[in-house]
Amino acid sequence: MKLSLFTIFFILWASSLFAQKSGSPIIKGKASFYSDWFDGRLTANGEFFSQEEYTAAHRSLPFDTWVEVKNLDNNKSVYLRINDRGPYIKGRIIDLSKAGAKAIGNLNQGIFDVEIRIVEKRDLIIFPLDFLRLKKSAPLRQRSSYLDFNLITP
C-alpha cells in the first residue's frame, strides 16, 4: 500500500515538472534604430510606421509579440511591440523605433549592445508611463498616397 501511494505521488510530482514553463530565452546582440525616411511608410504587418511609437523589427518573432529590450551599457530597458521584419544588416538582431532607442540610450550612439526577452502577458502591466503619451498627427506620407508613390523616392 505504501509503495503504491509513493509511486502515485512520484508520478504526479514528476509530471508537474514537465508542465512548468521555463523562463523566456534571452537573446544578446546589436540593435539599431530606424531612419526618419521610414516614418509613415507601411510595415510588414500592414500598419504605418511611426518613430514615436514603441515598436521594433525582428526577423523571426511573430507580429504583436512584446519584448523587453535592455541596453547592456547602462541597464536601461524598454518594452516594444514587434510590427516589422528586419534588420537586414549582418550582426544586428533588432531595429528599434526612435522612441524605443531614446528610452534606452543616446541616439548619437546609433548601435546598442542589447539583450532581448519576450514579455509574457502578466508582465504587460508594468509599462513605463511615457508609453501612454499623446502622439503627433499622422505624417504627411501617411495622409497622401499620391506623394508616397509619385514624389518621394528612396
N, C-alpha and C positions, 0 to 999 in steps of 0.2 A: 504494500500500500504506500509506504513512504517513498519507495523507488518510483512508482508511477506518478505520484504527486510531484516529486522532484523533476522527473522527465517532462511533465506538462509545464511546470514552471520554467524550466530551462528553454523549452521550445518557444514559449511566449516571450521570454526575455530576449532570446536570440532574434526572433522575428521583429521585435521592436527596434533593434539596432539597425536593421536594413531599411526601416521606414523613416529614419531620421534623415533630414536634409543636411547635406554638407554646406559649408559656407560658400558664398559666391566666389568664383575664382578671381584672382587679381591679375590684371594684365599690365605690365610695365612697358613703357616705350616713350616715343616722342610725340608731341602734339603741336599742331599749328592752328592758325585761325584763318577764316575766310577773308578774301579780299573784298573791298567795297563793291567791286564790279558785280558780285553775285547778288547784291541786295535787290530784292524784288523779283528775282528770277525763280522759276519753278525748281523745286527739289525733286528727288527721285520718288517720293511718296505722293507728289502732286500738289503740295501746298507751296505758297510763296515764301521764299526765304527772307528773313529779317535779321539784321545784325543785332537788334535789341531783344530778341527772344533768346531763351536759354535752350538752344538746340545744338546738335552736333551731327557729324557724318562719320559712319563706321562702315567698314567693308562687309561685315557679315552679321552683325546683330540685327534682330528684327526691328522694323519700324515701331515707334512708340514705346520702345524699351527705355527705361530711365536708368542712367548711370551716374555714379559719383566719380568725378574726375578730381584727383588730388595732385597738386604741384609738389614734387618731391624736394624742391629747393627751399620752399617757405612753409610747407604743410597746409596751405590754404586749399579748400576744396569747394566744389560747386556741383549741383545736380543739373543734369542736362538730359533732354529727350532726343533720341535718335530719330531723325527725319530725312536723312540723305545718305548717299553712298559715297565713299571716299575714305581717306585721301588716296590719291593715286601716285604719290611720290614715295619712292622706296625709303623704308626706315621710319615712316610715320604711321601711327596706329589710329589717330582720331583727328578730325578737323573740328574746331570749336567756332561758334559764333563770337563776335566781338564782345558781347555781354558776358559770355562764359569765360573768355580769355581774360577780360578785365577783372573778373571776380577772383581769379587765381594768380594773377601776376601782372607784370608790366608789359604793355603792348609793344614797347620798343624792343623787347627781348625776342619776340617773334616765334621762337620754338621753345617748348617747355618739356622738361622731363616729368612724366606723369605716371600715375597708376590709375587704372580704371576698375571700378567694381560695379557690378549690376545691382541695382537697388530693388529690393522687394517691395510689395505693396504696403506693408506695415511701416516701412521707413519713409514713405512719402509725406508723412505728417510733419516732418521737421525741415521743410523748405525754408530758405532764407526769406526774409520779408521783402527784399527788393525783387523777388520773383513776381510779386503782385503789383508792381509799379505800372503806371499807365504807359501805353506805347504811343509813339508818334503816329501821324496819319500814314496811310499806305504810300509807299514810294511811287514816284511818277511812272516808273516802268510797269508797276503792277496795275496802275489805272488805265494805261493806254497800250493795247496790244499793237497798235499801229507803230508807235515809237519803238517797241521792243523788236519788231520784225523788220522794220524798214530803215530806221535811222541809227540805231545803236548796233555797232559791230564790235566784235571782240578785238 
